[in-house]
Amino acid sequence: MTLPPLLELDHVARRFLLPSGGSLEVLHEVDLHLAAGETVAVVGPSGSGKSTLLNLAGALDLPSSGEIRFAGEPLAGRSETELARFRNREVGFVFQLHHLLPQCTALENVLIPTLVAGAPDPGEARERATALLARVGLADRQDAFPAVLSGGERQRVAVVRALINRPRLLLADEPTGALDAVSATALGDLLVELHDPACIDPLRNHAFRNTDLEQKVNMAIRAILKANFNKECPQCSEIVKAQAKVCKHCGAEF
């Protein structure tokens, strides 16, 4: 039986509403079929919709019309929770900026997606992360924080983070755009080399808990939520809306 393409975009369009009341069509009737194991480069001038296309392919955005299917199943109709689970387990994202958490080491940044996915064996996840970092030349930098890593090293950490959950689809949106020519060439070669699954799957099991990392991530999330006009309940320390009068978690009144 012939398997369906891994990723299918059929007659996909994306339009954005303008303040004037009109709309701007960034993508028009796009068709794209991507087979498992295939590599595709999306090229075009700035503003031609490359990032929009990748955002749609990775379910970061929804099309205005048309259909997107992954492994034969449509993305339309899925809840936000289902789409978030899909992005975490099936898609690896590498952006122009690394988006590493500054309070986490290189190894901890790589492991963050495994917390979301609920890795059944944290020890296996740590072993895989360590092996992948070694694979990209960062074996001796896994305990370093982003502030002391070079631009190329930070981007390599971002690549490993994108691969940690074994995604079936890897999307790289100008991953070398913020790098110098030498680092950009090295990262491009690395992405091509890592296309071989045999290069990225060495595993062994060891006991390990992610407690410290979970605490760091929770602190980062709380800082982001508080910065976006939320507040902390003085009773249970949960984050609630700034305008809330009663905590929905513990019932405390403000």
C-alpha positions in Angstrom: 0.0 0.0 0.0 1.3 3.4 -1.0 1.8 5.7 2.0 0.5 9.3 1.8 3.0 12.2 1.7 4.2 13.2 5.1 3.1 16.8 4.5 0.5 18.0 2.1 -0.7 21.6 1.4 -3.5 21.8 -1.1 -4.7 25.2 -2.5 -3.5 26.9 0.6 -3.9 30.7 0.9 -3.2 33.1 3.8 -4.7 36.5 4.0 -4.2 39.1 6.7 -6.6 41.9 7.5 -5.3 45.4 7.1 -6.2 48.4 9.4 -7.8 50.1 6.4 -10.4 47.3 6.2 -8.9 45.5 3.2 -6.8 42.3 3.2 -3.3 41.3 2.1 -2.9 37.9 0.5 0.6 36.6 1.3 0.1 33.1 -0.1 -2.2 32.2 -3.0 -3.3 28.7 -3.9 -0.1 27.0 -2.7 0.3 23.3 -3.4 3.2 21.4 -1.7 3.6 17.6 -1.2 6.6 16.5 0.9 7.5 12.9 1.3 9.1 11.4 4.4 12.9 11.8 4.2 12.7 14.5 1.5 14.6 17.8 1.8 13.1 21.0 0.3 14.4 24.5 0.2 11.9 27.4 0.0 13.5 30.3 -1.7 12.3 33.8 -2.6 12.8 37.5 -1.9 12.1 39.1 1.4 8.3 39.4 2.0 7.4 36.7 -0.4 5.7 34.5 2.3 8.5 32.0 3.1 8.0 32.3 6.9 4.3 32.3 6.5 4.4 29.1 4.6 6.6 27.4 7.2 4.4 28.7 10.0 1.4 27.1 8.3 3.3 23.8 7.7 4.2 23.7 11.4 0.7 24.5 12.6 1.9 27.8 14.2 -0.7 29.5 12.0 -3.9 28.4 10.2 -4.6 29.0 6.5 -7.4 31.3 5.3 -8.4 28.6 2.8 -7.2 25.3 1.5 -6.2 22.2 3.5 -3.1 21.0 5.3 -2.6 17.3 6.1 0.1 15.6 8.0 0.6 11.8 7.4 -2.8 11.9 5.7 -4.7 13.5 8.6 -6.0 17.1 8.3 -4.8 19.7 10.8 -8.1 21.6 10.5 -10.5 21.0 13.3 -8.0 20.2 15.9 -8.1 22.0 19.3 -5.4 24.3 20.5 -4.2 21.5 22.9 -4.1 19.0 20.0 -2.1 21.4 17.8 0.3 22.1 20.6 0.8 18.4 21.1 1.3 18.0 17.4 4.0 20.7 17.2 5.8 19.3 20.2 5.9 15.7 19.1 5.9 15.8 15.3 7.7 19.1 14.3 11.1 20.5 15.1 11.5 24.2 14.7 14.8 26.1 14.0 14.4 29.9 13.8 16.8 32.7 12.8 17.2 33.5 16.5 17.9 30.7 18.8 15.3 31.6 21.5 17.3 29.8 24.3 16.3 30.4 27.9 19.2 32.4 29.4 18.9 30.8 32.9 19.2 27.2 31.5 22.4 25.5 30.3 22.8 24.2 26.8 21.8 20.7 27.9 18.8 22.0 29.9 17.6 24.0 26.9 17.7 20.9 24.7 15.7 19.0 27.3 12.9 21.5 27.6 10.7 20.0 24.8 10.9 16.6 26.6 9.2 18.1 29.6 6.3 19.2 27.5 6.1 15.9 25.7 6.2 14.0 29.1 9.2 11.8 28.2 8.5 8.4 29.8 12.2 7.9 30.6 14.0 11.2 31.6 17.3 9.3 31.7 16.9 8.3 28.1 16.1 11.8 27.1 19.2 13.2 28.9 21.4 10.5 27.2 20.0 11.4 23.8 20.5 15.1 24.4 24.1 14.5 25.5 24.8 12.4 22.5 23.2 14.9 20.1 25.2 17.8 21.6 28.4 15.7 21.2 27.3 15.0 17.6 27.3 18.7 16.8 30.6 19.4 18.5 29.3 20.7 21.9 30.2 17.8 24.2 32.3 20.1 26.3 29.8 23.0 26.3 26.7 21.2 27.5 26.9 22.9 30.9 27.5 26.3 29.5 24.9 29.1 29.6 23.8 30.8 26.4 25.6 34.0 27.4 29.0 32.4 27.1 28.2 30.5 23.9 29.1 32.0 20.4 26.3 32.6 17.9 27.1 29.5 16.0 27.2 27.4 19.2 23.8 28.8 20.3 22.3 27.9 17.0 23.7 24.4 17.1 22.0 24.0 20.5 18.8 25.2 18.9 19.1 22.5 16.2 19.6 19.8 18.8 16.6 21.1 20.7 14.6 20.8 17.5 15.7 17.2 17.1 15.3 15.9 20.7 11.8 14.5 20.4 12.6 12.8 17.1 10.2 14.9 15.0 9.1 13.6 11.6 9.2 17.1 10.2 12.1 19.6 10.7 11.4 23.3 9.7 14.3 25.7 9.6 13.4 29.4 8.9 16.6 31.2 7.9 18.6 29.5 10.7 21.8 31.0 9.4 20.5 34.5 8.9 22.1 35.9 12.1 25.4 34.1 11.7 28.7 35.1 10.0 29.6 33.3 6.7 31.8 30.7 8.3 29.3 29.7 11.0 26.5 29.8 8.5 28.3 27.4 6.2 29.1 25.1 9.1 25.5 25.0 10.3 24.2 24.4 6.8 26.6 21.4 6.4 25.5 20.2 9.8 21.8 20.2 8.9 22.5 18.2 5.7 24.6 15.8 7.7 22.0 15.3 10.4 19.4 14.4 7.8 20.7 10.8 8.2 18.8 9.3 11.2 21.7 7.0 11.9 23.7 10.1 13.0 21.2 11.2 15.7 19.9 8.2 17.5 22.6 6.8 19.8 20.9 6.0 23.1 21.5 4.3 26.4 19.6 4.5 29.7 20.6 6.2 32.9 18.7 7.3 35.9 18.0 11.1 35.9 15.3 13.4 37.1 14.4 16.7 35.5 13.3 18.4 38.8 15.9 21.3 38.6 15.1 21.9 34.9 11.4 21.9 35.6 11.9 24.5 38.3 13.9 26.7 36.0 11.3 26.4 33.2 8.5 27.2 35.6 10.3 30.3 36.8 10.8 31.4 33.2 7.1 30.8 32.4 6.0 32.7 35.5 8.2 35.7 34.6 6.7 35.8 31.1 3.2 35.5 32.4 3.7 38.3 35.0 5.3 40.5 32.4 2.1 40.1 30.3 -0.1 41.9 32.9 -0.8 38.9 35.2 -0.1 38.7 38.9 0.8 36.1 41.5 -1.7 34.9 44.1 -0.3 35.7 47.5 -1.9 32.6 49.0 -1.0 29.8 46.6 1.6 31.6 44.3 -0.3 30.6 41.1 -0.5 33.1 38.2 -3.9 34.7 37.7 -5.2 37.5 35.5 -4.3 41.0 36.7 -8.0 42.0 37.0 -9.0 38.9 38.9 -10.6 39.4 42.4 -10.6 35.8 43.3 -7.9 33.1 42.7 -9.4 30.3 40.5 -6.9 27.9 42.0 -7.3 28.3 45.8 -10.3 30.7 46.1 -8.4 33.4 47.9 -9.8 36.9 47.5 -7.6 39.9 46.7 
